[in-house]
Amino acid sequence: MERGQDSSRPGKEQKERGREGREASSEQAILVVSFGTSYDNSRELTVGAIEKAIARKFPDYEVRRAFTSQVIINILKKREDLEIDNVEEALERAAADGVKILVVQPTHLMAGYEYRALVNRLKAYEDRFEKAAIGSPLLSADEDFRGVIKAIVERTASYDDGETALCFVGHGTGADSNSVYARLQDKLTEEGYGNYYIGTVEAEPSLNTVAKALRAHGGYKRVVLEPLMVVAGDHANHDMAGDGEDSWRSVLEKEGYEVECVMEGLGQIKGIQDIYGRHAEKAIQGLAR
């Protein structure tokens, strides 16, 4: 198996699926960059689904994969002999393969530390390509927030019974970009979705902040927890839905709520995949200017 490919990586097989009668040019590539996950099922349903959606949208581009987490890359190599490129390896490979037009589309939620690092890494390689550009993270413009809200509300509509709080739990960051969580909460409230709550496992809004808001409402019997993360990985399985006494599920159960955990990452939602596709499209359009 070639380095940078696994059963879901959009190599030859996915390129065949996405070309719709046209040969994808090896001189044009979209590098989809994700943090990565060691959870095999979630990886294929989320990261893999985003990559496939982008391949379908851009049949003239070869879609490639890279992970930013070297820890996850090492785990997959040791556990499954699965080799996935990190960002530098992927950029080197693209240049060596003769790619002339390169678009990097991250699956990051926001323009935080990792996104900034990715922007700087691409700048260091720009002279290796005729044209290169990077797409925006998921939550960048006002239309992105509206799109994410539409996607998560539609997916959870069946839980909206007046007695259920729907809590989406993100990672959180110390960067200024952490403000996207509060902004998303504000927009949910503005649009009338008062039973939707946004929280994070490592920043604000914290579990304590969300639990206080739930108590203040006073009318909830059930809480549904879902990850506000592309992949339902470690944070979703442990910090959100785990058995530990400080997990979101355990704490809210002690508060007296019936808690249901939905272990589906944002990458599984078509509306979310479409947003990443639009961002890649804007990056491609920018290359023509």
Secondary structure as UniProt FT lines:
FT   TURN            3..4
FT   TURN            7..8
FT   HELIX           12..18
FT   TURN            20..21
FT   STRAND          25..34
FT   HELIX           40..45
FT   HELIX           47..57
FT   TURN            59..60
FT   STRAND          61..67
FT   HELIX           70..80
FT   HELIX           87..96
FT   TURN            97..98
FT   STRAND          101..106
FT   HELIX           113..125
FT   HELIX           126..128
FT   STRAND          131..134
FT   HELIX           142..155
FT   HELIX           157..159
FT   STRAND          164..170
FT   HELIX           176..178
FT   HELIX           179..190
FT   TURN            191..192
FT   TURN            194..195
FT   STRAND          196..200
FT   HELIX           207..217
FT   STRAND          222..227
FT   HELIX           235..240
FT   TURN            245..246
FT   HELIX           248..254
FT   TURN            255..256
FT   STRAND          258..261
FT   HELIX           266..268
FT   HELIX           270..287
//
